[in-house]
């Protein structure tokens, strides 16, 4: 069974942030299977529901989408590949509390993020948009 889920990822320990940084975060809305894997069919049915919000201190938040690419998954905020952030092994790595993911930023730097919060999102269902939505 698929559940649309809100997930919060926070920067894990790095040399620059030895305790991690909750202010460097991503909030995802993704369809997850019972195993915690992304349900590609559910995302493909309405890709506009699979969203990401990037939070970083001193910068405005960025809103974008989860995209399936040839080499896996990525977060994208604008058309084109220049701003895409690849998510290492998201196709085979479950999103579960306490698990870690590696994101590759557009400049090539790879950063670890920890899943710190998960909750079902019953507002994100296929057909949930009204006719006035784009």
Residue frames as a rotation matrix with the C-alpha (Angstrom) as fourth column:
UNK 1
0.581 0.814 0.000 0.00
0.814 -0.581 0.000 0.00
0.000 0.000 -1.000 0.00
UNK 2
-0.391 -0.692 0.607 1.17
0.684 -0.659 -0.311 3.53
0.616 0.294 0.731 -0.74
UNK 3
0.511 0.452 -0.732 1.08
0.815 -0.524 0.245 6.40
-0.273 -0.722 -0.636 1.73
UNK 4
0.338 -0.400 0.852 1.84
0.303 -0.811 -0.500 9.98
0.891 0.427 -0.153 0.80
UNK 5
0.508 -0.312 -0.803 4.28
0.861 0.138 0.490 11.07
-0.042 -0.940 0.339 3.44
UNK 6
0.806 -0.378 0.456 5.90
-0.314 -0.925 -0.213 14.26
0.502 0.029 -0.864 4.66
UNK 7
0.574 -0.713 -0.404 9.55
0.810 0.566 0.151 13.67
0.121 -0.414 0.902 5.53
UNK 8
0.916 -0.384 0.115 11.99
-0.397 -0.910 0.121 16.09
0.058 -0.157 -0.986 7.12
UNK 9
0.530 -0.841 -0.105 15.68
0.772 0.530 -0.352 15.62
0.351 0.106 0.930 6.38
UNK 10
0.960 -0.280 -0.010 18.24
-0.244 -0.852 0.463 17.57
-0.138 -0.442 -0.886 8.40
UNK 11
0.385 -0.901 -0.201 21.95
-0.513 -0.028 -0.858 18.01
0.767 0.434 -0.473 7.78
UNK 12
0.908 -0.166 -0.385 23.86
0.379 0.715 0.587 15.32
0.178 -0.679 0.712 9.66
UNK 13
0.596 -0.739 -0.314 27.35
0.092 -0.325 0.941 15.69
-0.797 -0.590 -0.126 11.12
UNK 14
0.747 -0.497 0.441 29.92
0.478 -0.059 -0.877 17.25
0.462 0.866 0.193 8.81
UNK 15
-0.275 -0.910 -0.310 33.30
0.933 -0.175 -0.314 18.89
0.231 -0.376 0.897 9.51
UNK 16
-0.695 0.052 0.717 31.62
0.039 -0.993 0.109 22.30
0.718 0.104 0.688 9.25
UNK 17
0.087 0.800 0.593 28.67
-0.860 -0.240 0.450 21.23
0.503 -0.549 0.667 11.47
UNK 18
-0.796 -0.548 -0.257 29.96
-0.369 0.776 -0.513 18.59
0.480 -0.313 -0.819 13.95
UNK 19
-0.762 0.598 0.249 26.53
-0.063 0.314 -0.947 18.40
-0.644 -0.738 -0.201 15.63
UNK 20
-0.405 0.633 0.659 24.59
0.914 0.272 0.301 18.56
0.011 0.725 -0.689 12.38
UNK 21
-0.964 0.115 -0.241 22.29
-0.097 -0.992 -0.085 21.45
-0.248 -0.058 0.967 11.56
UNK 22
-0.321 0.922 0.217 18.50
0.750 0.387 -0.537 21.38
-0.579 -0.010 -0.815 11.84
UNK 23
0.227 0.412 -0.882 18.35
-0.144 -0.882 -0.449 24.72
-0.963 0.229 -0.141 10.01
UNK 24
-0.564 -0.334 -0.755 19.77
-0.815 0.078 0.574 23.07
-0.133 0.939 -0.316 6.86
UNK 25
-0.498 0.513 0.699 16.82
-0.028 0.796 -0.605 20.88
-0.867 -0.321 -0.382 5.94
UNK 26
-0.852 0.386 -0.355 14.53
-0.371 0.036 0.928 19.50
0.371 0.922 0.113 3.28
UNK 27
-0.351 0.824 0.444 10.83
-0.382 0.307 -0.872 18.82
-0.855 -0.476 0.207 3.61
UNK 28
-0.947 -0.024 -0.320 9.62
-0.301 0.412 0.860 16.22
0.111 0.911 -0.398 1.14
UNK 29
0.111 0.946 0.305 6.16
-0.699 0.293 -0.652 15.05
-0.706 -0.141 0.694 0.16
UNK 30
-0.626 -0.430 -0.651 6.56
-0.759 0.528 0.381 11.61
0.179 0.733 -0.657 -1.39
UNK 31
0.609 0.786 -0.106 4.51
-0.750 0.614 0.246 8.46
0.258 -0.070 0.964 -1.94
UNK 32
-0.519 -0.819 0.244 6.05
-0.852 0.474 -0.220 5.64
0.064 -0.323 -0.944 0.09
UNK 33
0.092 0.443 -0.892 5.36
-0.231 0.881 0.413 1.93
0.969 0.168 0.183 0.06
UNK 34
0.955 0.281 0.090 5.05
-0.166 0.262 0.951 0.01
0.244 -0.923 0.297 3.32
UNK 35
0.519 -0.840 -0.158 8.78
0.852 0.523 0.019 -0.74
0.067 -0.145 0.987 2.93
UNK 36
0.438 -0.314 -0.842 9.60
0.290 -0.838 0.463 2.99
-0.851 -0.447 -0.276 2.94
UNK 37
-0.632 -0.651 0.420 10.55
0.585 -0.046 0.809 3.08
-0.508 0.758 0.410 -0.73
UNK 38
-0.519 0.440 -0.732 9.27
-0.562 -0.822 -0.095 5.66
-0.644 0.362 0.674 -3.20
UNK 39
0.012 0.639 0.769 6.31
0.514 0.656 -0.553 4.37
-0.858 0.402 -0.320 -5.17
UNK 40
-0.863 -0.481 -0.157 7.26
0.109 -0.480 0.870 5.36
-0.494 0.734 0.467 -8.72
UNK 41
-0.581 0.705 0.406 3.80
0.715 0.204 0.669 4.63
0.389 0.679 -0.622 -10.15
UNK 42
0.362 0.729 -0.581 2.06
0.909 -0.413 0.048 6.85
-0.205 -0.545 -0.813 -7.59
UNK 43
-0.172 -0.505 -0.846 4.53
0.236 -0.855 0.462 9.67
-0.957 -0.120 0.266 -8.23
UNK 44
-0.955 -0.215 0.205 4.17
0.228 -0.087 0.970 9.29
-0.191 0.973 0.132 -11.99
UNK 45
-0.201 0.963 0.180 0.35
0.972 0.174 0.155 9.44
0.118 0.206 -0.971 -11.69
UNK 46
0.855 0.397 0.334 0.60
0.366 -0.918 0.156 13.04
0.369 -0.012 -0.930 -10.44
UNK 47
0.000 -0.989 -0.150 4.22
0.873 0.073 -0.482 14.25
0.488 -0.131 0.863 -10.28
UNK 48
-0.139 -0.031 0.990 3.16
-0.091 -0.995 -0.043 17.69
0.986 -0.096 0.135 -9.07
UNK 49
0.855 0.493 0.161 2.33
-0.222 0.067 0.973 16.16
0.469 -0.867 0.167 -5.68
UNK 50
0.589 -0.724 -0.360 5.91
0.807 0.549 0.216 14.95
0.041 -0.418 0.908 -5.08
UNK 51
0.760 -0.182 0.624 7.43
-0.030 -0.969 -0.246 18.16
0.650 0.168 -0.742 -3.77
UNK 52
0.064 -0.779 -0.623 10.52
0.974 0.185 -0.131 19.34
0.217 -0.599 0.771 -1.94
UNK 53
0.904 0.070 0.422 11.24
-0.010 -0.983 0.185 22.46
0.428 -0.171 -0.887 0.05
UNK 54
0.056 -0.965 -0.257 14.86
0.782 0.203 -0.589 23.38
0.621 -0.168 0.766 0.75
UNK 55
0.973 0.219 0.067 15.57
0.112 -0.710 0.696 25.35
0.200 -0.670 -0.715 3.93
UNK 56
0.061 -0.994 -0.089 18.93
0.904 0.093 -0.417 27.04
0.423 -0.055 0.904 4.46
UNK 57
0.379 0.103 -0.919 19.83
0.710 -0.669 0.218 29.83
-0.593 -0.736 -0.327 6.89
UNK 58
-0.273 -0.497 -0.824 20.32
0.000 -0.856 0.516 33.21
-0.962 0.141 0.234 5.30
UNK 59
-0.986 0.005 -0.168 18.61
-0.168 -0.004 0.986 32.20
0.004 1.000 0.005 2.07
UNK 60
-0.124 0.992 -0.011 14.97
-0.978 -0.124 -0.168 32.13
-0.168 -0.011 0.986 1.00
UNK 61
-0.174 0.139 0.975 13.42
-0.117 0.980 -0.160 28.69
-0.978 -0.142 -0.155 1.00
UNK 62
-0.663 -0.045 -0.747 13.25
-0.748 -0.010 0.664 26.99
-0.037 0.999 -0.027 -2.39
UNK 63
0.152 0.768 0.623 10.31
-0.420 0.620 -0.663 24.91
-0.895 -0.161 0.416 -3.56
UNK 64
-0.454 -0.331 -0.827 10.62
-0.891 0.176 0.418 22.24
0.008 0.927 -0.375 -6.19
UNK 65
0.674 0.726 -0.140 9.81
-0.738 0.669 -0.085 18.69
0.032 0.160 0.987 -7.22
UNK 66
-0.073 -0.601 0.796 11.16
-0.355 0.761 0.543 15.18
-0.932 -0.243 -0.269 -6.91
UNK 67
0.453 0.153 -0.878 12.21
-0.889 0.011 -0.457 14.02
-0.060 0.988 0.141 -10.37
UNK 68
0.590 -0.307 0.747 13.05
0.190 0.952 0.241 10.56
-0.784 0.000 0.620 -11.67
UNK 69
0.422 -0.557 -0.715 16.19
-0.873 -0.463 -0.155 10.79
-0.245 0.690 -0.681 -13.76
UNK 70
0.534 -0.262 -0.804 18.27
-0.447 0.720 -0.531 8.25
0.718 0.643 0.267 -15.67
UNK 71
-0.394 -0.832 -0.391 20.67
0.008 0.422 -0.907 7.81
0.919 -0.360 -0.159 -12.78
UNK 72
-0.633 0.219 -0.743 18.13
0.763 0.338 -0.550 7.93
0.131 -0.915 -0.381 -9.93
UNK 73
0.502 0.857 -0.117 16.18
0.852 -0.467 0.235 10.64
0.146 -0.218 -0.965 -8.13
UNK 74
-0.709 -0.684 0.172 16.83
0.639 -0.727 -0.254 14.35
0.299 -0.070 0.952 -7.84
UNK 75
0.195 0.663 -0.723 15.34
0.707 -0.606 -0.365 17.48
-0.680 -0.440 -0.587 -6.33
UNK 76
-0.588 -0.338 0.735 14.78
0.779 -0.482 0.401 20.20
0.219 0.808 0.546 -8.92
UNK 77
-0.242 0.430 -0.870 13.72
0.567 -0.665 -0.487 23.79
-0.788 -0.611 -0.083 -8.36
UNK 78
0.104 0.227 -0.968 13.82
-0.609 -0.755 -0.242 25.26
-0.786 0.615 0.059 -11.87
UNK 79
0.972 0.233 0.021 13.64
-0.111 0.539 -0.835 23.95
-0.206 0.810 0.549 -15.44
UNK 80
0.452 -0.851 -0.268 16.87
-0.499 0.008 -0.867 22.36
0.740 0.525 -0.420 -16.60
UNK 81
0.613 -0.286 -0.737 19.53
0.524 0.845 0.107 20.35
0.592 -0.451 0.668 -14.79
UNK 82
-0.113 -0.823 0.557 21.70
0.030 -0.563 -0.826 23.19
0.993 -0.077 0.088 -13.45
UNK 83
-0.247 0.063 0.967 20.08
-0.872 -0.449 -0.194 23.34
0.422 -0.891 0.166 -10.01
UNK 84
0.627 0.571 -0.530 19.25
-0.344 0.813 0.469 19.63
0.699 -0.112 0.706 -9.60
UNK 85
-0.201 -0.608 0.768 20.39
-0.979 0.134 -0.151 17.90
-0.011 -0.782 -0.623 -6.42
UNK 86
-0.044 0.119 -0.992 20.89
-0.385 0.914 0.127 14.16
0.922 0.387 0.006 -6.84
UNK 87
0.363 0.200 0.910 19.86
-0.922 0.216 0.320 11.85
-0.133 -0.956 0.263 -4.01
UNK 88
-0.546 -0.747 -0.379 22.22
-0.781 0.618 -0.093 8.90
0.303 0.245 -0.921 -3.72
UNK 89
-0.924 0.088 -0.372 20.47
0.089 0.996 0.015 5.49
0.372 -0.019 -0.928 -3.89
UNK 90
-0.609 0.764 0.214 17.00
-0.686 -0.371 -0.626 6.86
-0.398 -0.528 0.750 -3.10
UNK 91
0.004 0.625 -0.781 15.57
-0.854 0.408 0.323 4.26
0.521 0.666 0.535 -5.50
UNK 92
0.090 -0.021 -0.996 16.72
0.140 0.990 -0.008 1.41
0.986 -0.139 0.092 -3.21
UNK 93
-0.856 -0.458 -0.239 17.13
0.320 -0.105 -0.942 3.17
0.407 -0.882 0.236 0.15
UNK 94
0.080 0.974 -0.211 14.05
0.853 0.042 0.520 3.40
0.516 -0.222 -0.827 2.39
UNK 95
-0.400 -0.046 0.915 12.99
-0.292 -0.940 -0.176 6.64
0.868 -0.338 0.363 4.00
UNK 96
0.437 0.462 -0.772 12.79
0.602 0.488 0.633 5.69
0.669 -0.740 -0.065 7.67
UNK 97
0.919 -0.081 0.387 13.37
-0.323 -0.720 0.615 7.61
0.228 -0.690 -0.687 10.89
UNK 98
0.599 -0.754 0.270 17.04
-0.278 0.121 0.953 7.73
-0.751 -0.646 -0.137 11.73
UNK 99
0.445 -0.435 0.783 18.21
0.809 0.570 -0.143 6.67
-0.384 0.697 0.606 8.26
UNK 100
-0.060 -0.584 -0.810 20.74
-0.062 -0.807 0.587 8.75
-0.996 0.086 0.012 6.32
UNK 101
0.740 0.204 0.641 20.72
0.630 0.126 -0.766 9.93
-0.237 0.971 -0.035 2.71
UNK 102
-0.362 -0.870 -0.335 23.48
0.511 -0.485 0.709 11.60
-0.780 0.086 0.620 0.71
UNK 103
0.807 0.590 0.043 22.57
0.403 -0.495 -0.770 14.56
-0.433 0.638 -0.637 -1.47
UNK 104
-0.357 -0.878 0.319 24.83
0.876 -0.196 0.441 15.89
-0.325 0.437 0.839 -4.19
UNK 105
0.324 0.443 -0.836 24.44
0.226 -0.894 -0.386 19.62
-0.919 -0.064 -0.390 -4.57
UNK 106
0.980 0.142 0.136 24.74
0.163 -0.196 -0.967 21.36
-0.111 0.970 -0.215 -7.96
UNK 107
0.537 -0.843 -0.045 28.38
-0.837 -0.525 -0.152 22.29
0.105 0.119 -0.987 -7.16
UNK 108
0.186 -0.432 -0.882 29.21
-0.289 0.834 -0.470 18.60
0.939 0.342 0.030 -6.67
UNK 109
-0.701 -0.435 0.566 29.52
-0.649 0.059 -0.759 18.63
0.296 -0.899 -0.323 -2.89
UNK 110
-0.110 0.615 -0.781 28.00
0.122 0.788 0.603 15.60
0.986 -0.028 -0.162 -1.19
UNK 111
-0.616 -0.018 0.787 26.29
-0.700 -0.444 -0.559 16.09
0.360 -0.896 0.261 2.16
UNK 112
-0.783 0.348 -0.516 24.70
0.447 0.891 -0.077 13.60
0.433 -0.291 -0.853 4.58
UNK 113
-0.435 0.727 0.531 21.12
-0.765 -0.610 0.209 14.18
0.476 -0.316 0.821 5.72
UNK 114
-0.989 0.132 -0.063 19.21
0.143 0.780 -0.609 12.31
-0.031 -0.612 -0.791 8.41
UNK 115
-0.252 0.967 0.037 15.49
0.110 -0.009 0.994 11.50
0.961 0.255 -0.104 8.31
UNK 116
-0.980 -0.195 0.032 14.24
0.011 -0.217 -0.976 13.13
0.198 -0.957 0.214 11.53
UNK 117
-0.469 0.882 0.043 10.47
-0.382 -0.158 -0.910 13.19
-0.796 -0.443 0.411 11.00
UNK 118
-0.943 0.321 -0.090 7.87
0.052 0.407 0.912 11.25
0.330 0.855 -0.400 9.02
UNK 119
-0.534 0.844 0.058 4.11
-0.106 0.001 -0.994 11.67
-0.839 -0.537 0.089 8.97
UNK 120
-0.404 0.491 0.772 1.35
0.883 0.430 0.189 10.60
-0.239 0.758 -0.607 6.64
UNK 121
-0.817 0.150 -0.556 0.00
-0.232 -0.969 0.079 13.40
-0.527 0.194 0.827 4.48
UNK 122
-0.336 0.779 0.530 -3.62
0.716 0.577 -0.394 12.71
-0.613 0.247 -0.751 3.65
UNK 123
0.385 0.458 -0.801 -3.89
-0.153 -0.825 -0.544 16.02
-0.910 0.332 -0.248 1.76
UNK 124
-0.331 -0.592 -0.734 -1.61
-0.862 -0.127 0.491 14.72
-0.384 0.796 -0.469 -1.02
UNK 125
-0.204 0.314 0.927 -3.76
0.235 0.935 -0.265 12.31
-0.950 0.164 -0.265 -2.93
UNK 126
-0.947 -0.101 0.305 -4.23
0.313 -0.079 0.947 11.97
-0.072 0.992 0.106 -6.64
UNK 127
-0.244 0.894 0.376 -7.20
0.652 -0.136 0.746 14.07
0.718 0.428 -0.550 -7.65
UNK 128
-0.053 0.197 -0.979 -6.91
0.952 -0.285 -0.109 16.29
-0.301 -0.938 -0.172 -4.57
UNK 129
-0.919 -0.305 -0.250 -6.46
0.222 -0.923 0.313 19.42
-0.327 0.232 0.916 -6.68
UNK 130
0.112 0.973 -0.203 -9.55
0.265 -0.226 -0.937 21.44
-0.958 0.051 -0.283 -7.41
UNK 131
0.432 0.138 0.891 -10.44
0.890 0.092 -0.446 22.40
-0.143 0.986 -0.083 -10.96
UNK 132
0.994 -0.060 0.094 -9.10
-0.044 -0.986 -0.161 25.91
0.102 0.155 -0.983 -10.30
UNK 133
0.407 -0.907 0.104 -5.58
-0.099 0.069 0.993 24.58
-0.908 -0.414 -0.061 -9.55
UNK 134
0.229 -0.397 -0.889 -3.05
-0.951 -0.284 -0.118 24.77
-0.205 0.873 -0.443 -12.35
